[in-house]
Each structure stands twice: as C-alpha cells, then as structure tokens.
Amino acid sequence: MTNVMTYKGYSARIEYDDEDGILFGQIAGIRDGVGFHADSVDELRTAFREAVDDYIETCAKVGKEPQKPYSGKMMFRVSPEVHRRAAQAAELAGKSLNQWAGEVLAKAAG
C-alpha cells in the first residue's frame, strides 16, 4: 500500500485527518505550498490533479516557471572510505558509479 499520488511528474503524500474526517495532501518537492483535500479517494485524486493543473496554470498567468519536482541530478559528500567501497561495488557489478548508485537509491526509496 502506498500513500503517494503522482500526476504530471508531481507527487503528493496523502494523509488522513480523523478529527475532520478528510483525506489531504500537499505537492512535494516544490517551495510553493500547494495543498488539497477531499472526503473520498476518488475526490482526492481529482482534487490533486486540479491542484497540479491550477499550479501550472497560475505560474503561467504570473509569468513564473513552474518549479519542477526534481532534476535527477544529485551531489552529496561521503567519506573517502564510503566512496571507495561504493566505487568498488560498482566496478564489481560491472556498472558506473552513477548507474550503481542510482539503482541502490531506487531500491532504498521503494
């Protein structure tokens, strides 16, 4: 089971508010706060898609480029020992470090 919805490359984590009896979410990975809510899963799916479409449309109206969820480029620092072990694991798997790391991260992210 997943609590994530995806549409047009945007994703949102879905939560339930027992006090108000609603499902709600917010578009992840962008600085602009874009939220939505509904009483049922079908209504929530529609609300999410409308929120994404509205975000894109609003950005166009104000002349702002919609923020893309992620570029796919990652840079981070690790210790030299971790770098060495990762490079060795990639080489032993017959892959580039980028290819190997991408696969490891994809598995870890589910």
C-alpha positions, 0 to 999 in steps of 0.5 A: 500500500502506498500513500503517494499520488503522482500526476504530471511528474508531481507527487503528493503524500496523502494523509488522513485527518480523523478529527475532520474526517478528510483525506489531504495532501500537499505537492512535494518537492516544490517551495510553493505550498500547494495543498488539497483535500477531499472526503473520498479517494476518488475526490482526492485524486481529482482534487490533486490533479486540479491542484497540479493543473491550477499550479501550472496554470497560475505560474503561467498567468504570473509569468513564473516557471513552474518549479519542477519536482526534481532534476535527477541530478544529485551531489552529496559528500561521503567519506573517502572510505564510503566512496571507495567501497561504493566505487568498488561495488560498482566496478564489481557489478560491472556498472558506473558509479552513477548507474550503481548508485542510482539503482541502490537509491531506487531500491532504498526509496521503494 
